């Protein structure tokens, strides 16, 4: 299998890194030369990576083609390319409607959309895919795990939920900052909170049969400190602010 990437940014670098170490049967990975620094770094690190002459060279050479350009330039880049009928194409372009992509491609391709996250570099990422596609799911399963969405509505919801990453680190940063204000060193505060957050996330993954509400209660003694913080968060408008933010992101994703 030859895999090609039109667009050589952060997500492409993460995916290429993960693919090379995954054991997938990939004979060659082609990357576009637009970002010369990342393309050169990938080709120097991995013998299977080749820098293509241009974007069209990537399209012509790839069995599985990933579109990974920034959404701001997608309408400029994609219509300029000539695709093959029946070609397997995967768009990882954020907030770009499937109908727009097909109109720009102007060919009867097998188009999937996916939301890979930076963790695929370490083969720990979870990637949403729409529509279900066994070949593409197998690629992303080798990079962590894959969730195949049956409907566009499911896919859009997961796309919106993926926008929580910055908030996760933001909460960690604000809590660390509070400890620093109270006199603790930033290094010590982070050394405690980061593994705490990681352990909680791992608990949610390993106890996937347990409702999250049950886990919240199990980690909150009645009348205790954890219960107090969540109640203050909820009564103070935290839940409403979170859901309002997700609604706004969903509107943006849906165009």
LUMSE-529606 format. One record per residue (C-alpha): z, y, x. Coordinates in nm, 4 decimals, padded with zeros to 6 digits. Layout:
<recs>
         z         y         x
         Z         Y         X
...
</recs>
This chain:
<recs>
         z         y         x
   00.0000   00.0000   00.0000
  -00.0910   00.3470   00.1222
   00.1234   00.6286  -00.0134
   00.0200   00.9921  -00.0029
   00.2060   01.3193  -00.0562
   00.0384   01.6429  -00.1594
   00.3102   01.8864  -00.0629
   00.5405   01.8390   00.2353
   00.8741   01.9906   00.1453
   01.2336   01.8752   00.1283
   01.1824   01.6061  -00.1364
   00.8769   01.4659   00.0408
   01.0756   01.4421   00.3637
   01.3601   01.2667   00.1813
   01.1246   01.0205   00.0120
   00.9317   00.9406   00.3285
   01.2563   00.8829   00.5181
   01.3797   00.6493   00.2473
   01.0505   00.4618   00.2133
   01.0243   00.3944   00.5858
   01.3697   00.2380   00.5917
   01.3376   00.0562   00.2600
   01.1414  -00.2537   00.3473
   00.8633  -00.1654   00.1030
   00.5253  -00.3040   00.2050
   00.3692   00.0309   00.2980
   00.0965   00.0300   00.5620
   00.0532   00.4069   00.5868
   00.2098   00.7258   00.4552
  -00.0118   01.0329   00.4457
   00.1353   01.3818   00.4264
  -00.0458   01.7071   00.3731
  -00.0447   01.9573   00.6620
   00.0650   02.2603   00.4581
   00.4205   02.2572   00.5959
   00.3356   02.1949   00.9593
   00.6970   02.1738   01.0765
   00.8030   01.8989   00.8335
   00.4721   01.7128   00.8672
   00.5013   01.7112   01.2460
   00.8629   01.6013   01.2312
   00.7798   01.3087   01.0031
   00.4812   01.1931   01.2068
   00.6824   01.2071   01.5288
   00.9727   01.0112   01.3787
   00.7754   00.7431   01.1973
   00.4643   00.5649   01.3333
   00.3445   00.4870   00.9793
   00.3153   00.8568   00.8905
  -00.0195   01.0305   00.9394
  -00.0865   01.3989   00.8870
  -00.3956   01.4289   00.6675
  -00.6768   01.6749   00.7327
  -00.6071   01.8477   00.4022
  -00.4843   01.7762   00.0507
  -00.8123   01.6141  -00.0534
  -00.7829   01.3707   00.2363
  -00.4447   01.2665   00.0980
  -00.5896   01.2119  -00.2507
  -00.8859   01.0130  -00.1188
  -00.6746   00.7860   00.0989
  -00.3721   00.7098  -00.1196
  -00.3215   00.4073  -00.3431
  -00.0134   00.5786  -00.4864
  -00.0306   00.9575  -00.4815
   00.2728   01.1839  -00.5134
   00.2250   01.5453  -00.6208
   00.5141   01.7313  -00.4598
   00.4088   02.0961  -00.4453
   00.6274   02.3787  -00.5694
   00.5805   02.4507  -00.9415
   00.4825   02.8100  -00.8598
   00.1645   02.6951  -00.6831
   00.0874   02.3758  -00.8776
  -00.1774   02.5421  -01.0949
  -00.3517   02.6672  -00.7824
  -00.3381   02.3424  -00.5827
  -00.3954   02.0597  -00.8322
  -00.7185   02.1721  -01.0076
  -00.8846   02.2110  -00.6656
  -00.8484   01.8368  -00.6006
  -01.0822   01.5532  -00.7039
  -00.8914   01.2500  -00.8322
  -01.0188   00.8948  -00.8943
  -01.0302   00.7441  -01.2420
  -00.7428   00.4994  -01.2762
  -00.5617   00.6353  -00.9694
  -00.1832   00.6000  -00.9710
  -00.0384   00.9515  -00.9560
   00.3277   01.0503  -00.9638
   00.4318   01.4107  -01.0190
   00.7696   01.5133  -00.8800
   00.6998   01.8780  -00.9646
   00.9947   02.0284  -01.1504
   00.9667   02.1827  -01.4971
   00.5936   02.1186  -01.5293
   00.4714   01.9701  -01.8564
   00.2743   01.6455  -01.8530
  -00.0061   01.7955  -02.0636
  -00.0519   02.0738  -01.8073
  -00.0703   01.8223  -01.5236
  -00.3355   01.6158  -01.7014
  -00.5379   01.9279  -01.7798
  -00.5286   02.0293  -01.4127
  -00.6144   01.6792  -01.2880
  -00.9176   01.6513  -01.5210
  -00.9471   01.2749  -01.4685
  -00.8191   00.9640  -01.6442
  -00.5411   00.8778  -01.3993
  -00.2261   00.6701  -01.4459
   00.0175   00.9607  -01.4402
   00.3925   00.9206  -01.4110
   00.6589   01.1865  -01.3684
   00.9750   01.1402  -01.1640
   01.2829   01.3343  -01.0571
   01.3791   01.2111  -00.7092
   01.6876   01.3717  -00.5601
   01.7638   01.4280  -00.1887
   01.9801   01.1136  -00.1750
   01.6678   00.8942  -00.1726
   01.6554   00.9608   00.2028
   01.9579   00.7316   00.2367
   01.8299   00.4973  -00.0366
   02.1167   00.5982  -00.2615
   01.9317   00.8117  -00.5136
   01.8872   00.7535  -00.8848
   01.5445   00.8600  -01.0092
   01.4315   00.9182  -01.3665
   01.0724   00.8059  -01.4427
   00.8466   00.8719  -01.7414
   00.6664   00.6857  -01.8819
   00.7919   00.3396  -01.7754
   00.5809   00.2098  -01.4852
   00.6825  -00.1094  -01.3039
   00.5098  -00.0248  -00.9737
   00.6629   00.3225  -00.9527
   01.0018   00.1946  -01.0683
   00.9932  -00.0626  -00.7857
   00.9345   00.2141  -00.5297
   01.2268   00.4188  -00.6542
   01.4479   00.1119  -00.6961
   01.3993   00.0562  -00.3215
   01.5255   00.4131  -00.2704
   01.8426   00.3547  -00.4726
   01.7877   00.2942  -00.8415
   01.5442   00.3919  -01.1150
   01.5929   00.4842  -01.4804
   01.2734   00.4377  -01.6825
   01.2629   00.6748  -01.9797
   01.0991   00.5495  -02.2971
   01.0285   00.8973  -02.4339
   00.9573   01.2452  -02.3041
   01.2751   01.3616  -02.4786
   01.4832   01.1228  -02.2679
   01.3090   01.2359  -01.9513
   01.3599   01.6046  -02.0302
   01.7297   01.5469  -02.0955
   01.7777   01.3773  -01.7575
   01.5761   01.6525  -01.5901
   01.8163   01.9066  -01.7385
   02.1210   01.7000  -01.6375
   01.9966   01.6810  -01.2788
   02.0537   02.0577  -01.2610
   02.4281   01.9868  -01.2392
   02.4152   01.9190  -00.8640
   02.4735   02.2801  -00.7639
   02.7629   02.3072  -01.0099
   02.9257   01.9966  -00.8602
   02.9275   02.1548  -00.5152
   03.0207   02.4893  -00.6695
   03.3368   02.3453  -00.8261
   03.4217   02.1765  -00.4960
   03.3659   02.5072  -00.3159
   03.5780   02.7097  -00.5620
   03.8654   02.4593  -00.5443
   03.8455   02.4605  -00.1640
   03.8477   02.8403  -00.1649
   04.1601   02.8444  -00.3837
   04.3429   02.6210  -00.1349
   04.2316   02.8497   00.1476
   04.3665   03.1532  -00.0401
   04.6988   02.9716  -00.0630
   04.7118   02.9366   00.3145
   04.5497   02.6011   00.3899
   04.2730   02.5734   00.6488
   03.9253   02.5305   00.5017
   03.8673   02.2195   00.7131
   04.1799   02.0462   00.5841
   04.1103   02.1476   00.2228
   03.7589   02.0087   00.2391
   03.8741   01.6944   00.4210
   04.0949   01.6214   00.1200
   03.8817   01.7337  -00.1751
   03.5396   01.5984  -00.0719
   03.6560   01.2328  -00.0461
   03.8565   01.2795  -00.3685
   03.5441   01.3888  -00.5552
   03.3428   01.1085  -00.3952
   03.6001   00.8475  -00.5013
   03.5948   00.9742  -00.8591
   03.2147   00.9560  -00.8685
   03.2237   00.6019  -00.7304
   03.4759   00.5037  -00.9975
   03.2385   00.6290  -01.2675
   02.9556   00.4213  -01.1155
   03.1533   00.1001  -01.0656
   03.3242   00.1195  -01.4063
   02.9986   00.1808  -01.5936
   03.1198  -00.0254  -01.8903
   03.4168   00.2047  -01.9434
   03.3593   00.5199  -02.1516
   03.4061   00.8362  -01.9483
   03.6536   00.9674  -02.2029
   03.8668   00.6580  -02.1356
   03.8467   00.7195  -01.7602
   03.9521   01.0800  -01.8136
   04.2608   00.9637  -02.0029
   04.3371   00.6924  -01.7461
   04.3329   00.9557  -01.4705
   04.5436   01.1983  -01.6776
   04.9089   01.1199  -01.7410
   05.0104   01.2440  -02.0888
   05.1734   01.5802  -02.0344
   05.0792   01.5647  -01.6670
   04.8914   01.7918  -01.4304
   04.5428   01.6427  -01.4754
   04.5705   01.6674  -01.8519
   04.6855   02.0285  -01.8197
   04.3909   02.1315  -01.6025
   04.1323   01.9730  -01.8327
   04.2937   02.1225  -02.1432
   04.2944   02.4669  -01.9796
   03.9300   02.4182  -01.8792
   03.8319   02.3119  -02.2298
   04.0296   02.5782  -02.4166
   03.9152   02.8430  -02.1694
   03.5519   02.7877  -02.2638
   03.4517   02.5592  -01.9770
   03.2971   02.2908  -02.1977
   03.1090   02.5513  -02.4008
   02.9814   02.7247  -02.0857
   02.8643   02.3908  -01.9466
   02.6796   02.2815  -02.2601
   02.5280   02.6279  -02.3072
   02.3970   02.6162  -01.9503
   02.2461   02.2700  -02.0084
   02.0814   02.3903  -02.3310
   01.9214   02.6809  -02.1440
   01.7967   02.4492  -01.8686
   01.6579   02.2064  -02.1286
   01.4658   02.4915  -02.2914
   01.3193   02.5798  -01.9541
   01.2266   02.2178  -01.8801
   01.0554   02.1839  -02.2180
   00.8600   02.5029  -02.1535
</recs>
